[in-house]
Amino acid sequence: MNLNRRLAAVLAAASFLAPVLPATAAGATAAPPQKTGARQPLTILLSNDDGYDAPGIKAVFDRLTAAGHDVTIVAPAVNQSGASVKRTVEDGLQVTARKVADKVWAVTGTPGDSVLFGLGHVFAGRKVDLVVSGTNFGQNIGAIVNNSGTVGAAITAIDLGVPAIAVSTEFDSANTQNTIANMPATADFTVKLVERLRDRARGGRLLPEHAGLNVNYPTRPGLAPPTGVALTRQTREELFTHGYRPAGPDTFTMKASFRADATGEAGSDLSALAAGKVSITPVDADWSAGPVTYARTAALLAGLR
């Protein structure tokens, strides 16, 4: 096991993102991309967890297509929020997938199932340059990432060796329509990010091997633009409170509330959103602990036989 793999992925992603991020956020300066010939359109599989006809995925599809990319939606037929990386793995089970329009597939299954079907059938024998998941209705930060079907779709692609980006639009609890209204701007930023990655890749991989990006776009009053872009890590702060109220024999009603007082530690996705910035967190499909935690745990287990 390479204990530095995650750190290497983060540093490599920072290098790829240097043209997008302020120098202080990227952590290092990078040489400007070399001039190349005409930009080549990318082949993109677009998925999500809100469903194939959700406003967020439509906004991203429209913007990426308008930018000249070859985009195909392969997404759940119904809302699959909270599905994480769940996927159908039993041999012989049937998958229902319907082509509802040109370049639009609806899959009866999870976001992971949708990406598997997209790569294994819709794009069978063809190279997919990138999987984009979203934009999601609500941010995917901190521990929420572990449950997110939006991120789960991206992780599924990374597992299969395909670069992936998960995109979410921050939830405005005071005005839910403001969240939807900010989705086109989220989609515009997604196009900008994809095209910067394409320019940096110079015909190669859009992201380092094993690496993906978790992007969270801030929802600000009056459709105000973000105050900046930050390379972040997931917050460790608890974001929700949970309670259970008896509702009958052996039945309880769960109440989950987002903590309005949570601000996040410096450098976290939560603190970036609180400051009105776009948060970009490098992610991978490796849940191994980081080098420090790994080493401390190894010391605790030393000599165990």
N, C-alpha and C positions, 0 to 999 in steps of 0.2 A: 504494500500500500504506500502510495506517495503522499506523505503528510502535507506536502506543500502544494498539492494540486489545486486546492480551492484558492489559496493565495495567488498562485500563478494565474488562475483564470480571472481573478479580480483585476490583477495588474495588467493582464493582456487586454481585458475589456476596457480598462481605463485608457490604454494606449490607442485602441480603436476609436474611442469616443472623444479623444482629445480635441478634434475640430468642433465638436458639438458643445463641450463643456468649457466653462471658464478654467483657466490654468490652475487656479487655486482648488477647484473642485476635482479636476482630473488627477491632481497630485503630481503631475509632471508635464513638461512641454513636449511636443512631438513635432517632427518635421512636417511641413504641409504636404498634402497628397500630390503626387506627380501628375502632370497633365497627361491625359490619355485621349483616345479617340472618342467617338460618339458614345454616349451612355447606353448601355445595353439594358433592356427591360428585364425584370426579374420574374421568375415563376414563383408565385406565392400561394400557399394554402392558408386560407383564413378561417379561423374557428372561434369559438367562445364557449361560455357556459350559460348565457342568457337565452340562447335559442337562435336558430338561423335567421329569423325575421325580426330580431331585436333592433332598436334604433342605433345602438352603438356599432354593431357589426356592419350595418348598412352604411353608416357614415364612413367607416374605414374602407369598405369596399369601393364606395364611390370615389374617394380621394385617391386611393392607390391606383385604381383603374384610370382615373383622369390623368395621373402622372405617367401613364404608359405601361404599367406593369400588367402581367398576365395573372389575374387573381381569380381563384375559385373558392367559393365558400363550401366548406364541409363541416357542418356544425350540428349540435343536438336539435332534434325536432321540437323539444319542449325545454323549459328552463331546467337546468341541471346545476344550479348554484350550490356550492358546498360539496361537490362530488370529488374534489381534489384530484388525485391521480388514478382513481378507480377505473378499471377497464375490464372488459369481458375476456376471460382467458381460457374458459373451458372448451376443449376441443369438441366440435360438432354442433355447438350452439349456433342458432341462426341470428343474423343481423339484418334488421330492416332498414333500408336506406332508399330514399326516394329522391329522384332528380326533379325538383320542383320548378326549375327554370334553367336556362342556359347558365352554366357556371355556378349553380346553387344546388347543393345536396343537403337533405335533412335526414339525420341518422337517429334512429330510436336507440339511444344509448348515452353514454357519458361523453364529456369532452375528449377524454382519452380514447374512447371507442371511435369518435369522429376522426381524430387524427390518424389512428391506426388504419381506418377504412380509407381515408383520403390518400395516405401514402401507399397503402397496399393494393388499392383497387383503382381509385379515380386517377391517380398519377402513376399507376403501375408501369414500370419501364421508362419513366421520365424522371429527370432530375428536378427536385424541388429546391430552390435556392433558400427559401425562408418560410417558416411557419409564423404567422402572426395570430395572436389570440386576443380578441376584444374589439372595441373597447368595452370594458365591463361597466355596469351600472353600480358604481361604488368602488372605493379604493381597496386595494389588496396590499396591505402592509403588515409588518410585524407577524404575530402568530396567525393572523387571518390567512397568510400565504399558505400555511399548511393545509387549510381546508378549501382553498380556492380552486374551482374548476377551471377558471381562466388561466391560472398559473399551471394547473395540472395538465392542460392541453399543451402548453409550452414545454413542460418537463417531459411529456411523452415524446415530443419531437426530439428533444435533446438526447433522450435515451436511445433513439434510433439514428443519432448522428446528424440530425438536421438542425441548423441554427434556428433559434426561436426567440420571439419577443412577446411577452404578455403586457397588455395595455389596459389601464383602468382609468376611469374618470371619477374624481373624488365626489362622494355623496354629500349633497347639501340637505341636511335634515330640516332646515327651515323652509326650503323651497325645492321640492324634488324636481320640478320642471327645469330649474336652473342646472341641474345635473345633465339632463338631456340636452339643454341648450348649449352646454359646453362640449358636447361630444364632437361636433364638427371641428372645433379648434383642437381637440385631442387628436382627431384624425389627421389634421394638417401637420401637427407636430410629429405624428407617426411617420408620415411621408418624408418629412425633413430628416428624421433620424435614419430611416431606411436608406435614403439617398446618400447621406453622409457615410454610412457603413459601406455602401456599394462603392463609393469613390475611394475609400480607404482600402478596400479589399483588392482593388486593381485586378479583378477577374478571379480572385481566390475566394476562400470562405469569408462570409460576411462577419463572422464572429469566431473567436478562438475555439478549438475543439473542446467540447464539454460545457461551453459557456452559453448562457442566454441572458436576456435582460428582462427585468420586471419594472415596467414604467408606470408611474402614477402621476396623472395630470391634475393640477389643482383647480377646483371650482371656486371662482372668485365672483363677488357681486358685480352686476352689470356687465358680465362677460369680459371683465378686465383680463389682460394677458398675464401670464406668469411673471414673477419678479426675477426669474433666473432658472437655471438648471443645475442640479446637484447630483453627483455620484454618491450613493448612500449605501448603508447597510440596514438590515431589518432591525427595528426597535425591539428591545427586550421588555418594554413597558407593557403591562397588562392593559388591554384596550376595551374589554367588555366586563360587565358584571352580569351574573346569572342568578336567577331565582326560580323556585318551583312552587306553584300554588295548587293544593289539592282541588281536583275538579270532578271527583267521583271515585268509585271503587277502583283502586290500583291505577288511577289516572291523575296526571299532573299537567298543568299548563306552565310552559317555560316562558320566562320573561328575560330577554337579553337586551341590555342597554349599553350603548357606546359611551365610554367615559369622556365627557366633555372637558374634563380637567387634564387629560393626557396631552402632554406636549412633546415628549420624546427627547432622548438624549442627543447631544451634539453629533452630527454626522448621520443621523438616522433618517429613514424614510418619513417617519411621522413629523420630525422637526422640519424637514424640507417642505412638506405640505403645509404645515402651520405657518411657514414663512412665505407661502404663496409660490413656491418653486416646484418645478417638475422634478420628481424623484426618479432616478434610474439606479436600480440595484442589480449588479451582476449576480446571476444565480447559476447553479448547476444541479445535476441530478444525484449528487453525492451527499448523503446525509451524515457522513463521518464528521466527528467533532474536529474543530480546528487544531492546529499544532500544539498550542498551549494546553488546552483541555485534554487532548490525547496524551500528552506527555505526563501530566499530573495523574491521569487515570492509570496510565501504565505503571507509575511509581506505586500507586495504591495496590495494584494487582501483582507486583513483582514477587516472584517466588511461588505463586499459586500453582499447585500441581493437582 
